[in-house]
Amino acid sequence: MHARVSLGPGRFPGASLLLSVLGLLFSVFLFPKIAPVWLLQFVGTVSGVLYTNAVQVLYTSAVHMLYTLPGKDHLLYWAGNRQWITGAVFAGGYIGNAVDAIDDERAFTEAEREAFEAFAAEVESMSVGSAPAPGAEAALLAGKQRDTGAISDVRTQYRQTVMSVPGYDDVYGEAFTENIAAEFNGEIATVIDDGMRFTRPLQELLVRQSSNSALERKRYLETLAVERRSVVNARSRLTEVEPVFDRIDPTRLHHASFDELLEYEASLEDALEECEQLLEDRQHEIHTNNRSVRGRSTGTFLQEYLYRSLETPFPVLSAALEGIRKLGDRRRTVVRSIARRY
């Protein structure tokens, strides 16, 4: 004897779906035509609340599913920290580019120093005419005596030495009179440019000024050496920190034990403190050891001049800040992993 089969919605497999479809059709096609406006407004309000709650339930369920899936840390890491996937070269290329810029500047400055020494030697070896009469030196600077031959040789030697340094046009791009006036002074530039008489006082003045320019380059080279040591030291400090960042893989935190997670967090905290200390040390160096640029610029930091062609005029500060950002992000990921599990 066969048992009776109920066709109620609880027993018929497709009944619930069928009733839902019929209800939907009624709501879409019939209900708006026969229901009063106030009822439609009420239903709309209720539907909005139910929709919001449904979305919230779906979101909560999805998040719960991510947390309970195998390898959940990898999924959450990918969803919330996609910037790490694109590459995590610690400190970028800031410091490497800075060292290259320093080396280029040192090569150019050394060439300039040698050029000024060569110019001084050439001028010193030139023949000088008879000694001027009393008061002739003042007349010379006043532009009342001419001797275009020797002065023309001075101009030629200056162009063949100082103005022939590779990279001169890129750094200065100055005409003869403008450059020699900036290096020596305006009166000397006027005398040489106008073809005044080449006298012993003028010769000695040119030799002395050229030697001073060479000495200025030598001092600038010492400044560049200090800057290079500082930048290389910063790179070494960041290199020591980088393994901490690389060792802690966010995609494998779910395999780590509680003690390992605590160790990771402590290591990242120490690395953060080192980057923050580097940032503080570098700022102190910039403000206390900064010197004028070639004696020809005022109110300009050495770094702003030296790294003018780079992405940032303060590459060490940018590298330290980049390290702080990345280490902070990774530390927060470790802390979240600890909180989720324990």
ZAMARGU-4260 file (C-alpha; in steps of 0.2 Angstrom, whole numbers, plus 5000, padded with zeros to 4 digits):
<rodrens>
0) 5000/5000/5000 | 5007/5016/4995 | 5008/5031/5007 | 4999/5047/5002 | 5011/5060/4996
5) 5007/5078/5002 | 5008/5091/4989 | 5010/5105/5001 | 5025/5116/4999 | 5035/5107/5012
10) 5035/5091/5003 | 5034/5095/4985 | 5052/5098/4980 | 5048/5112/4967 | 5033/5120/4977
15) 5043/5133/4986 | 5052/5139/4970 | 5035/5139/4961 | 5026/5149/4974 | 5041/5161/4974
20) 5040/5164/4955 | 5021/5166/4956 | 5023/5179/4970 | 5036/5188/4960 | 5025/5189/4945
25) 5011/5195/4956 | 5022/5209/4963 | 5028/5214/4947 | 5013/5214/4936 | 4997/5214/4947
30) 5001/5221/4964 | 5006/5239/4958 | 4990/5241/4948 | 4978/5236/4962 | 4987/5242/4978
35) 4985/5259/4985 | 4999/5271/4985 | 5002/5270/5004 | 5004/5251/5004 | 5016/5253/4989
40) 5027/5265/5000 | 5026/5253/5015 | 5031/5238/5004 | 5045/5249/4997 | 5052/5254/5014
45) 5051/5236/5020 | 5060/5229/5004 | 5074/5242/5006 | 5077/5237/5024 | 5077/5219/5019
50) 5088/5222/5005 | 5101/5231/5016 | 5100/5217/5028 | 5102/5204/5015 | 5118/5213/5008
55) 5125/5214/5025 | 5122/5195/5028 | 5130/5191/5012 | 5145/5202/5016 | 5147/5194/5033
60) 5145/5177/5026 | 5158/5180/5012 | 5170/5187/5025 | 5167/5172/5036 | 5170/5161/5022
65) 5187/5169/5018 | 5192/5167/5036 | 5188/5149/5037 | 5194/5144/5020 | 5211/5135/5019
70) 5225/5148/5014 | 5213/5162/5020 | 5228/5173/5024 | 5234/5172/5006 | 5217/5178/5000
75) 5215/5192/5013 | 5233/5197/5009 | 5229/5198/4991 | 5213/5207/4993 | 5219/5220/5005
80) 5237/5223/5001 | 5239/5221/4982 | 5252/5234/4981 | 5265/5221/4988 | 5262/5210/4974
85) 5268/5222/4962 | 5285/5221/4969 | 5293/5226/4986 | 5310/5232/4982 | 5315/5240/4998
90) 5318/5259/4997 | 5316/5258/4978 | 5330/5265/4968 | 5332/5281/4978 | 5349/5278/4986
95) 5357/5270/4971 | 5352/5285/4960 | 5359/5296/4973 | 5376/5288/4974 | 5377/5289/4955
100) 5372/5308/4955 | 5386/5310/4968 | 5399/5301/4958 | 5394/5311/4942 | 5396/5327/4952
105) 5413/5322/4959 | 5419/5318/4942 | 5414/5335/4935 | 5420/5345/4950 | 5437/5336/4949
110) 5438/5341/4931 | 5434/5359/4935 | 5448/5359/4949 | 5461/5353/4937 | 5455/5365/4923
115) 5457/5380/4935 | 5474/5374/4940 | 5479/5373/4922 | 5472/5390/4918 | 5482/5397/4933
120) 5498/5389/4927 | 5495/5395/4909 | 5492/5413/4915 | 5507/5413/4926 | 5518/5407/4912
125) 5513/5422/4900 | 5524/5436/4897 | 5520/5453/4904 | 5524/5469/4897 | 5534/5483/4905
130) 5528/5489/4922 | 5515/5502/4921 | 5518/5520/4927 | 5511/5525/4944 | 5493/5525/4944
135) 5492/5514/4928 | 5484/5500/4938 | 5469/5511/4942 | 5468/5516/4924 | 5469/5498/4918
140) 5454/5494/4928 | 5445/5510/4922 | 5448/5504/4904 | 5460/5517/4898 | 5474/5506/4892
145) 5473/5492/4879 | 5484/5477/4874 | 5472/5465/4865 | 5485/5452/4861 | 5489/5445/4878
150) 5471/5448/4884 | 5465/5438/4869 | 5477/5424/4875 | 5469/5424/4892 | 5452/5422/4885
155) 5458/5408/4874 | 5466/5399/4888 | 5450/5401/4899 | 5439/5394/4885 | 5451/5379/4882
160) 5452/5375/4901 | 5438/5380/4912 | 5424/5381/4898 | 5430/5365/4890 | 5426/5354/4905
165) 5414/5340/4899 | 5397/5344/4905 | 5400/5363/4906 | 5385/5368/4895 | 5374/5356/4905
170) 5379/5363/4922 | 5381/5381/4918 | 5377/5386/4900 | 5385/5403/4903 | 5394/5414/4890
175) 5412/5419/4894 | 5409/5435/4902 | 5395/5429/4913 | 5405/5414/4919 | 5421/5423/4923
180) 5412/5436/4932 | 5403/5423/4943 | 5420/5414/4946 | 5431/5430/4949 | 5422/5447/4949
185) 5413/5459/4937 | 5428/5471/4935 | 5440/5457/4930 | 5427/5451/4917 | 5426/5468/4910
190) 5445/5470/4909 | 5447/5454/4900 | 5432/5455/4889 | 5436/5473/4883 | 5455/5469/4879
195) 5463/5479/4892 | 5482/5479/4895 | 5489/5463/4902 | 5500/5469/4917 | 5508/5460/4932
200) 5495/5465/4944 | 5481/5458/4933 | 5491/5442/4930 | 5494/5440/4949 | 5475/5443/4952
205) 5470/5430/4938 | 5482/5417/4946 | 5476/5420/4963 | 5457/5420/4958 | 5460/5404/4948
210) 5469/5396/4963 | 5454/5401/4974 | 5442/5393/4962 | 5452/5377/4962 | 5453/5377/4981
215) 5434/5380/4981 | 5432/5364/4971 | 5443/5354/4982 | 5433/5359/4997 | 5417/5355/4988
220) 5424/5338/4984 | 5427/5335/5002 | 5408/5340/5005 | 5403/5327/4992 | 5414/5314/5000
225) 5405/5317/5017 | 5388/5316/5008 | 5393/5300/4999 | 5398/5292/5015 | 5382/5297/5023
230) 5371/5290/5009 | 5381/5274/5008 | 5379/5272/5027 | 5360/5275/5025 | 5360/5261/5012
235) 5369/5249/5023 | 5357/5252/5037 | 5342/5249/5026 | 5351/5234/5019 | 5352/5227/5036
240) 5333/5230/5039 | 5327/5223/5022 | 5329/5204/5027 | 5316/5207/5041 | 5304/5213/5028
245) 5308/5199/5015 | 5308/5185/5028 | 5290/5188/5034 | 5279/5182/5020 | 5261/5188/5022
250) 5255/5173/5011 | 5261/5160/5024 | 5257/5168/5040 | 5243/5155/5043 | 5257/5142/5044
255) 5266/5151/5058 | 5264/5147/5076 | 5259/5160/5089 | 5277/5162/5095 | 5283/5164/5078
260) 5270/5178/5075 | 5275/5187/5091 | 5293/5186/5085 | 5288/5193/5068 | 5280/5207/5076
265) 5294/5211/5087 | 5307/5210/5072 | 5296/5222/5062 | 5295/5234/5077 | 5314/5235/5078
270) 5315/5237/5060 | 5303/5252/5060 | 5313/5260/5075 | 5329/5258/5064 | 5321/5267/5049
275) 5314/5281/5061 | 5331/5283/5068 | 5339/5284/5051 | 5326/5297/5046 | 5330/5308/5061
280) 5349/5306/5059 | 5348/5311/5041 | 5337/5326/5045 | 5350/5332/5058 | 5364/5330/5045
285) 5355/5340/5032 | 5352/5354/5044 | 5369/5355/5053 | 5381/5350/5039 | 5374/5358/5024
290) 5385/5370/5015 | 5383/5382/5000 | 5384/5375/4983 | 5400/5380/4975 | 5399/5397/4983
295) 5387/5403/4969 | 5370/5399/4977 | 5362/5405/4993 | 5347/5397/5002 | 5349/5381/4993
300) 5352/5364/5001 | 5366/5354/4995 | 5354/5340/4992 | 5342/5351/4982 | 5356/5355/4970
305) 5365/5338/4970 | 5349/5328/4966 | 5340/5341/4956 | 5338/5328/4941 | 5331/5314/4952
310) 5314/5309/4957 | 5316/5317/4974 | 5329/5330/4981 | 5330/5320/4997 | 5333/5302/4992
315) 5338/5295/5009 | 5323/5303/5017 | 5312/5296/5004 | 5320/5279/5006 | 5317/5279/5025
320) 5299/5285/5023 | 5296/5271/5010 | 5304/5258/5022 | 5293/5265/5037 | 5277/5263/5026
325) 5281/5245/5020 | 5286/5239/5037 | 5271/5247/5045 | 5259/5239/5032 | 5268/5222/5035
330) 5267/5224/5054 | 5249/5227/5054 | 5246/5212/5043 | 5255/5201/5057 | 5245/5209/5071
335) 5229/5206/5061 | 5234/5188/5059 | 5237/5186/5078 | 5220/5194/5082 | 5211/5183/5070
340) 5218/5167/5077 | 5219/5171/5095
</rodrens>
